[in-house]
Amino acid sequence: MVDSVAGQARREGGPLAGLLVADFSRVLAGPYATMLLADLGAEVIKVESPQGDETRTWTPPARGETSTYYLSINRGKRSIVLDLRDERTPSWVVSWLAGRCGDPELQTGRAGALRTGLPSVRTANPAWCTPRSAASARRGRTPTRLRPDGASHLRADEPDRGAGGPPYRAGISVVDVFAGNHAAIGILAALRHRDATGEGQHVEVNLLSSALTGMVNQSSAYAAGGVVPYRMGNAHPSVYPYEPFPPPTAT
């Protein structure tokens, strides 16, 4: 049974109208990317386990029985429940998706969650695009991993110069949002390639690379200039004046 997520209506029309996205991702980066595709008119089917996406229960706050966290990254989608641990599920998934539309796109999340794998998906439809988001950057077969203590949130691990104090994480998972945007761009590029050649692409995005490119001038300062970034509050390392200043005292 396929239902709209939290009763939200899917956007009609848009540049991606007619495209079906099977969204096997979970939590933040992948769902954010597929939400952007839904905003552009794609039909997104969110595939969840019988327990549901973890973010459904990340409360407070909530609207009704669903967390606002979940709602913030799953608008415009429809959802279906599948138990990917059931050995009968993989072949059924491929058969259903291959017969569901002529130009599908598969968004995968956790590595190995869909045991059918890329070869069998491509056998069913050579034009399939298969994006994947991950926390690690793979080099050959060996992954380079982020720290598990919240590195994807952009933590400041050095004391303030002259101010002192503990490190703080950003108020949102910034790097996951970076990765979601990069995944959406990669998917659009894969679709453009498919339109030109008829061949699908495998798109892979990871949090580490997204963090490094998302820090733009700070990453370049370290790589090209040997400067270690530090917390500066509202100041800028290269531009002055930049931070807010108190107004002059009235005389």
Buried (B, 14 or more C-beta within 10 A) or exposed (E): EEEEBBEBEBBEEBEBEEBBBBBBBBBBBBBBBBBBBBBBBBBBBBBBBEEBBBBBBBBEEBEEEBBEBBBBBBBBBBBBBBEBEEEEBBEEBBEBBBEEBEBBBBBBBBEEBBEBEBEBBBEBBEBBBBBBBBBBBEEEEEBEBBEEEEBBBBBBEEEBEEEEEEEEBEEEBBBBBBBBBBBBBBBBEBBEBBEEEEEBBBBBBBBBBBBBEBBEEBBEBBEEEEEEBEBEEEEEEEEEEEEEEEEEEEE
